[in-house]
Amino acid sequence: MKKDFIQIGLKQRFFRFWSNKGFGVYNSLGAVVKVCVLSATYSLLAMPIATFAQPDTVTVSKNVDIDEVIVNSKKANSTYSEFTRVVTVISRDELGRVPAASLQQLLEQVASIDIRQRGGHGVQADISVRGGSFDQTLVLLNGVNISDPQTGHHNLNIPIDLDVIERIEILQGPGSRIYGAGAFSGAINIITSNGADSRARILANAGEHGLLGLTASASLGRSNAGFFVSASRKSSNGYVANTDFSSSNIYTHSHLKLKAGQLGLQLGYQDKGFGANSFYTPKYPNQYEQIKALFSEISFGGTQPNLSYNASVYFRRHFDRFELFRSDAPSWYTSHNYHRSSVYGSRVEGSYLSTVGKTRMGVEARGEEILSNVLGKPLSKPVRVSGADDVFYSKSDLRWISSFFVDHTIYIKGLTISGGALTSLVNGSDAHWSYGVDISQRLLTNLRVIASANQTFRYPTFTDLYYQGPTNIGNPNLKPESAITYELGVKHSNGTSTSHISGFLRDAKDVIDWVKLPTDEKWQSANHTQITTYGVEAAYSYVPKEKERFIKRLGVSVLLQHSDKSSDELDSYYALDYLRAKINLSFDHRVYRGLSANWTLMQQDRAGTYTHFASGDQRGYTAFAILDAGLTWQNERLMLGLNVHNVLDMVYVDLANVEQPGRWVTFTCAYNIRFR
């Protein structure tokens, strides 16, 4: 795309002919096109599936009114339109300003997201959206489903660092009718650099508790190709006993433009080990976990007038070694837990724009496999565990999930209606359905009312099905859980501010939960719980156009929700430990020339109770507020930063009996090199 064309679009000019072939559809419609926003990046949560560019909303009539255009260098791995659903987008600019030490800490600053951290700096965390469980949120990397079939505890084991992320898109609400079973309560897509420009960057950080980190990245961009690579390592001695960690990541992402379309490749590897003090049971605080994750994907996509398509093949392998006793194990403890989960699949999808709207359809075949000495069905012949002497996987399971979806969107002046369905089969039988409709009506130029109703489902993880432990019993006869979610809201957006307020209700049945009678000692997984969750979410963000203003960004978001459970007299382990209320405030401002400050305040109040291990008392979660602060100086090449997490040194519990870090000071230095 030519530079002068982008400038014309940003000035909101009107024109009748587009010379770029990727936009030939508008010329064929004989339409007048108005471009209001032009953004050169990936897009998961904008509606179209385009390899280079497609509009988010159009009116297929005498006039084509484009409220937003997302220009993609690879493909628009879209879930839903930003205009018919509530979607939060965290841009590269915001990523560079917020005082966050990890992806988990960054996501926690979105009100609708619940991050229950085990340890600091992204060691391990459970993620959920709008009161769902940690297994009910789909996680994608550049549009590829990387959610772990063993357990949702591993969904954020991703071989990337904050410094390589270009954009994060968060769908607040179900997405199963496009992406299948995992998007039960929400979807999160993490978009990385793919080498569009030529540069190098070195980032180092150091802080309390022996924290040391180093990230090096480089990209080489040409008119028809791009290559990006990043490598990092981070470690700490821990903030209390047995909370030390070390983590290494390697990631590469590249693209090549051909006459027929664009070829993409991404590869990643992570090696992480950490002390897991009371992570899964406070009875044995000397736990340890070692994980390794491999990820790869090859994709090809293209556009023609009115038509776009994309095909991808992907593979993810995750190794997990859990040690109940890191040292000094008792005689009855004979072996650690070893798991190897594998996901491999292929997805083909496309969209076609016609005078009756836009039709999108796709098919995906996905295999999910587990090898373990704990999870699965007995193997006839054990498989040796790589890197471990005289240790074998003795159990396994494999399921094939095939899905097909179709979705159609119509545009009638200011009205957008999108509806569709997905059917999914496990091992060629047991079909399950997801379907729904989203409606958006423009009331004023920058104001829309949105409404939706979507049915969704989720398959049990291998842990839900098979885990047997000192305090847990799995259930191999579990059925998928399902829910129908309703939403009604209003969205506003102009050049400097965005806001929304939305009410939602999710009626879930056959919810997979760990339950027991008050007199029982062990928890058992079951399709027992029925949960009705309702709430309201509101957010406002202001970013001035003038860069020299004192205020650089101001944001506030609020979530209020409540869940009712119908499960007789059984106690629930996870289902009702939801956030009753969460408030996030953020403020970025200039201090002097290249010096700026950023502040984030998060207050949350969690429902549910837990048994305090030391006293044996039943306790409720206590509301708390965490203040983070950052001070940053930067010019074109150099950046210096001081970040303080938990400035007020609050003592709080995010997950039962797992002590959270207090105040943690970190220094950061980054140096940028641009190649001509």
KABEL-V970130 format. One line per field, one symbol per residue. ss: DSSP state (H for helix, E for strand, - for the rest). psi: psi as a letter, one per 40 degrees, with the letter a starting at -180 (. if undefined). burial: I if it has 24 or more other C-alpha atoms within 12 Angstrom, else O. A space follows every 10 residues. Layout:
BEGIN
ss = ???
psi = ???
burial = ???
END
This chain:
BEGIN
ss = --HHHHHHHH ---EE----- HHHHHHHH-- -EEE---EEE ---------- --EEE----- --EEE---EE E--------- ------EEEE EHHHH----- --HHHHH--- --EEEEEE-- ---EEEEEE- ------EEEE E--EE----- -HHH------ -HHHEEEEEE EE---HHHH- -----EEEEE EE------EE EEEEEEE--- EEEEEEEEEE E---EEEEEE EEEEEE---- ----EEEEEE EEEEEEE--- -EEEEEEEEE EEEEE----- -------EEE EEEEEEEEEE EEEE--EEEE EEEEEEEEEE EEE------- ------EEEE EEEEEEEEEE EEEE--EEEE EEEEEEEEEE EE----EEEE EEEE------ -EEEEEEEEE EEEEEEEEEE EE--EEEEEE EEEEEE--EE EEEEEEEEEE EEEE--EEEE EEEEEEEE-- -HHHHH-E-- -EE------- EEEEEEEEEE EEE---EEEE EEEEEEEEEE EEEEEE---- --EEEEEEEE EEEEEEEEEE EE-------- EEEEEEEEEE EEEEEE---- EE------EE EEEEEEEEEE EE--EEEEEE EEEEEE--EE E------EEE ---EEEEEEE EEEE---EEE EEEEE----- --EEE--EE- ---EEEEEEE EEEE--
psi = hidddddddd efihiehhdh deedddddef ihhhhdhhhg iihdeidigi ddiiidhihg adihhhdhhh hheciggidi heeeihhhhh iddddedigh eidddddeeh dehhhgihii ffdiihhihf eiieeehhhi hfehheihed iededeghfi ideehdihhh hgiifdedea ddfdeiihhh hiiffdahii hhhiiiaiff hhihhhiiih hideiihhii iihiiieidi hfeiiihhih iihiihhide ahhihiiihh hhiihghfdd hedgefiihh ihhihihhih iiiihehiii iihihhhhhh hhhdhdifii dehdiihhih ihhiiihhii ihhaeeahhh iiihhhhhih hiedhaihid hihhhhehhf hiheiiihih hhihihhhhi hgbehhhhia ihhhhhfeag hiihiiihhh hhdadehihi iihhhiihii iddddehhad eihiheeiii iiihhiihih iihadeiiii hhiihhhiif hhihiiidei diihhigdhh hhhiaihiih hhhidhdeid hdihihihhh iihhhgfbei ihdddefihd ihhhhihhii dhbehiiihh hhhihhiiii hhdddeihii hhiihhhiii hhhiaddihh ihhhhgdefi hihdihehhi iahhhhiihi hihhh.
burial = IOOOOOOOIO OOOOOOOIOO OIIIIIOIIO IIIIIIIIII IIIIIIIIII IIIIIIIIII OOIIIIIIII IIIIIIIIII IIIIIIIIII IIOIIIIIII IIIIIIIIII IIIIIIIIII IIIIIIIIII IIIIIIIIII IIIIIIIIII IIIIIIIIII IIIIIIIIII IIIIIIIIII IIIIIIIIII IIIIIIIIII IIIIIIIIIO IIIIIIIIII IOOOIIIIII IIIIIIOIII OIIIIIIIII IIIIIIIOOO IIIIIIIIII IIIIIIIIII IIOIIIIIII IIIIIIIIII IIIIIIIIII IIIIIIIIII IIIIIIOOOO OOOOOIIIII IIIIIIIIII IIIIOOIIII IIIIIIIIII IIIIIIIOOO OOOOIOOOOO OIIIIIIIII IIIIIIIIII IIOIIIIIII IIIIIIOOOO OIIIIIIIII IIOOOIIIII IIIIIIIIII IIIIIIIOOO OIIIIIOIII IIIIIIIIII IIIOOOOIII IIIIIIIIII IIIIIIOOOO OOIIIIIIII IIIIIIIIII IIIOOOOOOO IIIIIIIIII IIIIIOIOOI IIIIIIIIII IIIIIIIIII OOOOIIIIII IIIIIIIIII OOOOOOOOOO IIOIIIIIII IIIIOOOOII IIIIIIIOOI OIIIIIIIII IIIIIIIIII IIOOOO
END
